[in-house]
Structure formats: C-alpha cells, structure tokens
Amino acid sequence: MNWLIEHKLPIGDWMEVFFDWLTLHASGFFDLISVSLEWLILSLIDLYLWLPPLVIITLTAAMAWLLHRSIGLVIFVILALMLILNLGYWEEMIQTFVLVITATFLSVIIGIPIGILAAHNKWFYSILRPVLDLMQTIPTFVYLIPTLVLFGLGVVPGLISTIIFAIAAPIRLTYLGISRVPEELIEAGRAFGSTPTQLLLKVELPAAMASIMAGITQCIMLSLSMVVIAALVGADGLGKPVVRALNTVNISQGFEAGIAIVLVAIILDRIFKTPGNTQEV
C-alpha cells in the first residue's frame, strides 16, 4: 500500500499541461468566442434596460396570458416583477434573465440534436451517458477553473460553465422522448412512405414534444441555479448581491437578492411550462 500511496498519478499535472497548451496555441480562438458572446450578452442587456420597466412587465404578463390563459399567473407575474423593481434589483434581474435565456438557447440548439442522434444510435448514447453523468456530478467550481483560464474574468466563463451544467437536461429528455415514441406510430409513418427526415419532423418530434419541453424547463432552472456561482467569476446579475452579502454578512441584502432569484425562477418556470399542464398560481 505504501508503494501505491507514494507513486501518485499526476492527473492534475496532465490537465494543467493540457490547458497550458490550449492557452498557448488556441488563445485567439477562445478570445474570439469570448468577445462574441460578451458582445451578444451585453447588447441584449442594453436593449432590455433601454425599455421602460412598465413595458417589460406588460409584455411578460401578456406572454403569460397568451401561453396559459391564467389570470392568477398574470397577476403573480405583475406583482413579482413590481416587487423586484421596488427592491432595487431590476438591472440585476435583467442581467440574470439574459444570462439564463442565452445559456438555455445555446444548450437547447446543441442539446436537442445530440439527444436525437443518441436516440437513433444506441452505441453513441452508451458513450455519451457517462459524459453527461460526469458533467452533472463534478462540482461546478471544478470546471469554473478551466473556463476562467480559457476565457478570462467576466460573463463568458459563467455562461460556458452554466451551459456545461445545464445542457445534460435537454439531451437526456430529448433522448427519452424520442426513444419512447410508440413503434406503431413509426411503422405507420413508414407505411405511408415517409423519409427518415419526414419521420423525425412529423412523427417523432411531435410525439416527444412534452418530454423535450420538460427538458427545456429543467434547463432554465439549472441555468438559474448557476447565477451565484457565475458571479464568482465576474458575471453580473442577481448572484453578485448574494456574494457581496455573504462577504459582508449583510442579512438584509442577501435575503432581498434571494427573494428576487426565487421570483425569477417561479416566473420562468410557470411561463415556459408546457401549456395545458399549468395550474393556477
């Protein structure tokens, strides 16, 4: 046993050498990604902050009504956003909202095609599954370090870390939805002469839509759960007041910022939940 303890595998050193090599030879590529994503996020934040809060509250309430036809949900959305405005966290709320929506959008456009591919190739999913398990079980602080090294301080490493953490949900639930499409539906589509593309678009995706939407909702919630972690590497949003309150033991600031995060989470969850499955708030 002493030999085993004394001869430690230099796994950490190998990873450090690998990331040093990436930093040396691919810094231009990572800088391009960083600048592009930062420009996109800051532009969206500026756009939303340019709009008066009353306009955003009205549009959000209108979206809630159009999607769910629930008076209770509309009243809750209006009161929740007005409370966030009253507490003084409107700008931070917008920054968090843009970060979450951007991370969710990128996770979905990458994750859904991967989930479809995994559902049609069992060997691919057998390779993908341990990778997804690893992405969701490794503590988020661990992959904050390489993203910080590659992309520097700011919103981008927080965004990349959020995507790594949240992308497993749309992949898994897309795979689950496509895999559970009844074989009778697929056989009926083939009997009518559907091509594989038509079968996917007109049979499999509609049948799996409930599962895919559940994956998107989970992705939103997982992305929102990363706001405090992302604040540790310089991302703006509701996570910063929480971190600041933690450092200064400011109970009132931490409680108010926590309330704002909870309200944003409930609003996003209720609005993006599959219509028809929403109950009154």
C-alpha positions as CSV (number, residue, x, y, z in Angstrom):
1,M,0.0,0.0,0.0
2,N,2.9,2.4,0.7
3,W,4.1,2.0,-2.9
4,L,0.6,2.9,-4.2
5,I,0.4,6.0,-1.9
6,E,4.0,7.2,-2.8
7,H,3.5,6.9,-6.6
8,K,0.7,9.2,-7.2
9,L,-0.7,9.5,-10.7
10,P,0.0,13.1,-12.0
11,I,-3.6,13.5,-13.3
12,G,-3.8,17.1,-12.2
13,D,-0.4,17.9,-13.8
14,W,-1.5,16.4,-17.1
15,M,-4.7,18.6,-17.1
16,E,-2.6,21.6,-16.3
17,V,-0.2,20.9,-19.2
18,F,-3.2,20.4,-21.5
19,F,-4.8,23.7,-20.6
20,D,-1.4,25.5,-20.8
21,W,-1.1,24.1,-24.3
22,L,-4.6,25.3,-25.2
23,T,-3.9,28.7,-23.8
24,L,-0.7,28.9,-25.8
25,H,-1.9,27.6,-29.2
26,A,-5.6,28.4,-29.2
27,S,-5.8,31.7,-27.3
28,G,-7.1,33.5,-30.5
29,F,-9.9,31.1,-30.9
30,F,-11.1,31.4,-27.3
31,D,-10.7,35.2,-27.4
32,L,-12.9,35.3,-30.4
33,I,-15.6,33.2,-28.6
34,S,-15.3,35.3,-25.5
35,V,-15.6,38.7,-27.4
36,S,-18.5,37.4,-29.5
37,L,-20.5,36.0,-26.6
38,E,-19.8,39.0,-24.4
39,W,-20.9,41.4,-27.1
40,L,-24.1,39.4,-27.6
41,I,-25.0,39.3,-23.9
42,L,-24.1,43.0,-23.2
43,S,-26.1,44.1,-26.3
44,L,-29.2,42.1,-25.1
45,I,-28.8,43.6,-21.6
46,D,-28.6,47.1,-23.0
47,L,-31.7,46.5,-25.2
48,Y,-33.8,45.3,-22.2
49,L,-32.5,48.1,-20.0
50,W,-33.4,50.6,-22.7
51,L,-37.0,49.5,-22.4
52,P,-39.0,51.1,-19.5
53,P,-39.8,48.5,-16.8
54,L,-43.5,49.0,-17.3
55,V,-43.2,47.8,-20.9
56,I,-41.3,44.7,-19.9
57,I,-43.8,43.9,-17.1
58,T,-46.7,44.4,-19.6
59,L,-45.1,42.2,-22.3
60,T,-44.2,39.5,-19.8
61,A,-47.8,39.5,-18.4
62,A,-49.1,39.4,-21.9
63,M,-46.9,36.4,-22.8
64,A,-48.1,34.6,-19.6
65,W,-51.7,35.2,-20.6
66,L,-51.2,34.1,-24.3
67,L,-49.5,30.9,-23.3
68,H,-51.6,29.8,-20.3
69,R,-54.8,31.9,-20.2
70,S,-54.4,32.1,-16.4
71,I,-55.5,35.3,-14.6
72,G,-53.7,34.1,-11.4
73,L,-50.4,33.6,-13.3
74,V,-50.7,37.1,-14.9
75,I,-51.4,38.8,-11.5
76,F,-48.4,36.9,-10.0
77,V,-46.1,37.9,-12.8
78,I,-47.1,41.6,-12.5
79,L,-46.7,41.6,-8.6
80,A,-43.4,39.7,-8.7
81,L,-41.8,42.0,-11.2
82,M,-43.1,45.1,-9.4
83,L,-41.6,43.7,-6.1
84,I,-38.2,43.2,-7.8
85,L,-38.4,46.7,-9.2
86,N,-39.3,48.0,-5.7
87,L,-36.4,46.2,-4.1
88,G,-33.9,47.9,-6.5
89,Y,-32.8,44.7,-8.3
90,W,-34.3,45.5,-11.7
91,E,-30.9,45.8,-13.6
92,E,-29.5,42.7,-11.9
93,M,-32.7,40.8,-12.7
94,I,-32.3,41.8,-16.4
95,Q,-28.7,40.7,-16.4
96,T,-29.6,37.3,-14.8
97,F,-32.5,36.9,-17.3
98,V,-30.3,37.5,-20.3
99,L,-27.6,35.1,-19.0
100,V,-30.2,32.4,-18.3
101,I,-32.0,32.7,-21.6
102,T,-28.7,32.8,-23.6
103,A,-27.4,29.7,-21.8
104,T,-30.7,27.9,-22.3
105,F,-30.9,28.9,-26.0
106,L,-27.4,27.6,-26.7
107,S,-27.9,24.5,-24.6
108,V,-31.1,23.7,-26.5
109,I,-29.8,24.2,-30.0
110,I,-26.8,22.0,-29.1
111,G,-28.6,19.5,-26.8
112,I,-31.7,18.6,-28.8
113,P,-29.8,17.5,-32.0
114,I,-27.4,15.5,-29.7
115,G,-30.4,13.9,-28.0
116,I,-32.0,13.0,-31.3
117,L,-28.7,11.4,-32.5
118,A,-28.3,9.5,-29.3
119,A,-31.9,8.1,-29.6
120,H,-31.1,6.8,-33.1
121,N,-27.7,5.4,-32.2
122,K,-27.6,3.3,-29.0
123,W,-23.8,3.0,-29.2
124,F,-23.5,6.8,-29.2
125,Y,-25.7,7.1,-26.1
126,S,-23.6,4.4,-24.3
127,I,-20.6,6.7,-24.8
128,L,-22.5,9.9,-24.1
129,R,-24.2,8.8,-20.9
130,P,-21.1,8.7,-18.7
131,V,-20.0,12.0,-20.1
132,L,-23.4,13.5,-19.1
133,D,-23.1,11.9,-15.7
134,L,-19.7,13.5,-15.3
135,M,-20.9,16.9,-16.3
136,Q,-23.7,16.9,-13.8
137,T,-21.8,15.3,-10.8
138,I,-18.5,17.2,-11.0
139,P,-18.7,20.2,-8.6
140,T,-19.3,23.4,-10.6
141,F,-16.3,25.1,-9.0
142,V,-14.1,22.5,-10.7
143,Y,-15.0,23.5,-14.3
144,L,-15.1,27.2,-13.4
145,I,-11.3,27.0,-13.1
146,P,-10.6,25.9,-16.8
147,T,-13.3,28.2,-18.2
148,L,-11.7,31.1,-16.2
149,V,-8.3,30.2,-17.6
150,L,-9.5,30.0,-21.2
151,F,-12.0,32.9,-21.3
152,G,-10.8,35.3,-18.5
153,L,-12.9,37.1,-15.9
154,G,-16.4,38.2,-16.9
155,V,-19.8,36.9,-18.0
156,V,-18.4,34.4,-20.6
157,P,-16.8,31.9,-18.2
158,G,-20.0,32.0,-16.2
159,L,-22.1,31.4,-19.4
160,I,-19.9,28.5,-20.5
161,S,-20.0,26.9,-17.1
162,T,-23.8,27.3,-17.0
163,I,-24.1,25.6,-20.4
164,I,-21.9,22.7,-19.3
165,F,-24.0,22.2,-16.2
166,A,-27.4,22.6,-17.9
167,I,-27.0,21.0,-21.3
168,A,-27.5,17.5,-20.0
169,A,-31.2,18.1,-19.3
170,P,-32.3,18.8,-22.9
171,I,-30.0,16.0,-24.2
172,R,-31.4,13.4,-21.7
173,L,-35.1,14.3,-22.1
174,T,-34.9,14.6,-25.9
175,Y,-33.3,11.1,-25.9
176,L,-36.0,9.8,-23.6
177,G,-38.9,11.4,-25.6
178,I,-37.6,10.1,-29.0
179,S,-36.8,6.6,-27.6
180,R,-40.4,6.3,-26.1
181,V,-42.2,7.2,-29.3
182,P,-44.6,4.2,-29.9
183,E,-43.3,1.8,-32.5
184,E,-46.8,1.7,-34.1
185,L,-46.5,5.5,-34.9
186,I,-43.2,5.0,-36.6
187,E,-44.4,1.9,-38.5
188,A,-47.5,3.9,-39.7
189,G,-45.2,6.7,-40.9
190,R,-43.0,4.3,-42.8
191,A,-46.1,2.6,-44.3
192,F,-47.1,6.0,-45.8
193,G,-43.7,6.3,-47.4
194,S,-42.1,8.9,-45.0
195,T,-38.4,9.5,-45.4
196,P,-36.3,9.5,-42.2
197,T,-36.4,13.3,-42.1
198,Q,-40.2,13.4,-42.5
199,L,-40.5,10.7,-39.9
200,L,-38.4,12.7,-37.5
201,L,-40.2,16.1,-38.1
202,K,-43.8,14.8,-38.4
203,V,-43.9,11.8,-36.1
204,E,-41.1,11.5,-33.6
205,L,-40.6,15.2,-32.6
206,P,-44.4,15.9,-32.2
207,A,-44.8,12.7,-30.1
208,A,-41.7,13.6,-28.0
209,M,-42.6,17.3,-27.6
210,A,-43.8,17.1,-24.0
211,S,-40.6,15.4,-22.9
212,I,-38.5,18.0,-24.9
213,M,-40.3,20.9,-23.3
214,A,-39.7,19.4,-19.9
215,G,-36.0,19.3,-20.8
216,I,-36.1,23.0,-21.8
217,T,-37.8,23.9,-18.5
218,Q,-35.3,21.9,-16.5
219,C,-32.5,23.6,-18.5
220,I,-33.9,27.0,-17.5
221,M,-34.0,26.1,-13.8
222,L,-30.5,24.6,-13.9
223,S,-29.2,27.7,-15.6
224,L,-30.8,29.9,-13.0
225,S,-29.3,27.8,-10.2
226,M,-25.8,28.8,-11.5
227,V,-26.3,32.6,-11.1
228,V,-24.5,32.8,-7.8
229,I,-21.7,30.5,-9.0
230,A,-21.3,32.6,-12.1
231,A,-21.0,35.7,-10.0
232,L,-17.8,34.4,-8.5
233,V,-16.0,34.7,-11.9
234,G,-17.3,38.2,-12.6
235,A,-20.7,37.6,-14.2
236,D,-23.2,40.3,-13.5
237,G,-26.7,39.6,-12.2
238,L,-28.5,38.7,-9.0
239,G,-25.6,36.5,-7.9
240,K,-23.4,39.5,-7.2
241,P,-25.5,40.9,-4.4
242,V,-25.7,37.4,-2.9
243,V,-21.9,37.1,-3.0
244,R,-21.4,40.6,-1.7
245,A,-23.9,39.9,1.1
246,L,-22.0,36.7,2.0
247,N,-18.7,38.5,2.2
248,T,-20.1,41.3,4.4
249,V,-22.5,39.2,6.4
250,N,-25.3,41.5,5.2
251,I,-28.5,39.6,6.0
252,S,-31.0,42.1,4.5
253,Q,-29.2,42.3,1.2
254,G,-28.8,38.6,0.9
255,F,-32.4,38.0,1.8
256,E,-33.7,40.5,-0.7
257,A,-31.5,39.2,-3.5
258,G,-32.6,35.7,-2.7
259,I,-36.2,36.7,-2.9
260,A,-35.5,38.2,-6.4
261,I,-33.9,35.0,-7.6
262,V,-36.8,32.9,-6.3
263,L,-39.3,35.1,-8.0
264,V,-37.4,35.0,-11.3
265,A,-37.3,31.2,-11.0
266,I,-41.0,30.9,-10.5
267,I,-41.9,33.3,-13.3
268,L,-39.7,31.4,-15.8
269,D,-40.9,28.0,-14.6
270,R,-44.6,28.9,-14.9
271,I,-44.3,30.8,-18.2
272,F,-42.2,28.2,-20.0
273,K,-44.1,25.2,-18.6
274,T,-46.0,23.3,-21.3
275,P,-49.4,25.0,-21.8
276,G,-52.3,22.9,-20.5
277,N,-50.3,21.5,-17.6
278,T,-50.2,24.8,-15.7
279,Q,-52.3,25.2,-12.6
280,E,-53.4,28.4,-11.1
281,V,-50.8,30.1,-9.0
